[in-house]
């Protein structure tokens, strides 16, 4: 399972880091959902000790102290994550619990009420506009608690999102995927009476897909996951105590790399049924999902005692096996000056994903956004924009109307949908 390389005596640490940098086994994107909370600082410290940066999808209701977690240190955890250089992304304000309790907004009792019924995954998405607005509310709340949060370059609350309960993807125009059984309409996903037919998705799942589309239209990039680092048995009294062992987790990462793992995950509500298998932007990359609350000693078991050491061990095993760790703002490699690019290469530049049209060696004056003959914007947004490569049949939104592309072209300011009848039909 592990790659072993004989290194010269006297340079073990340096040479290992050099060999990993030269020919990495792959890139792991470690992501933590549902913080910040009291469990967060300890796991951040483990990451910092290993010089690993992770992506945290935060719900700011924890800052209000109403998430039914140990969360009185949530603000300190948020600051520690930012100051340590970890990426902070958007997971909605209240994890869609307003739908669990049948309210348009949550109060101090809502999380406990939802936890008591365990109906989180049932009708989780009900009102597309309201549910999507919880991501805006999350931003507002984060900025209220930390007014200077936008000054941190690693704060990506307006750029990176993940929907609660949902292994959905909106990365580029053709890198999109949805979990058609992500949330249910009547029974809990694990209930024997629950039967999901991907040909006829639950309305809640369809609503969640529509929320993903609305966020993508705001130029959010949405990443799901390839591997779920979760307890092996949620049904035991203290599930955190069965969190997958590090070596077994690394084996799952190895198995997921360059496969269509996201489309075969179990249980079915974790599956991305429409994952774009073989997409070049997915090559050699594995996203791991896990949760802050699994790393504390508390109501779920000995998460700090047992699982913080597992995290440290996994980081060491993965690094020794040649993996590098990165954050999801770098899923498309950041554009660099003096780099040789080939046709079809993807880069990120100023939080926008671009695709190369022409092979070239980059230079400062040819950065994406300034040279449309070299790069096109390749985001999942349906809003018409300049410098996007449109194909026949694409649908775009412009000035309140939906247009269908009649002729393939790269858009520019003179060819707007309402003024180009040979390119678009209303």
Secondary structure, DSSP 8 states (H G I E B T S, - for coil): --------TT-HHHHHHHHHHHS-SEEEEEEEEEE-STTHHHHHHHHHHTT---EEEE-GGGTTT-SSSS-TTHHHHHHHHHHTT-EEEE--SSTTHHHHTT-SS--TTHHHHHHHHT-TTBS----HHHHHHHHHHHHHHHHHHSTTGGGSTTB-TTTEE--TT---EEEETTEEE--TTSSBSSS-TTSTT----GGG--HHHHHHHHHHHHHHHTT-EE---SEE--BS-TTSTTGGGGB--HHHHHHHHHHHTTTTGGGS-SSGGG--TT--TT-GGGTTEEEEEEEGGGGSEETTEEIIIIIHHHHHHHHHHHHHTTEEE--GGGSS-B--TT-EE-TT-EEEETTEEEEESS-EE--GGG-TTT-TTTEEE--S--B--TTBEE-TT-EEEETTEEEEE-S-EE--TT--GGG-TTTEE-
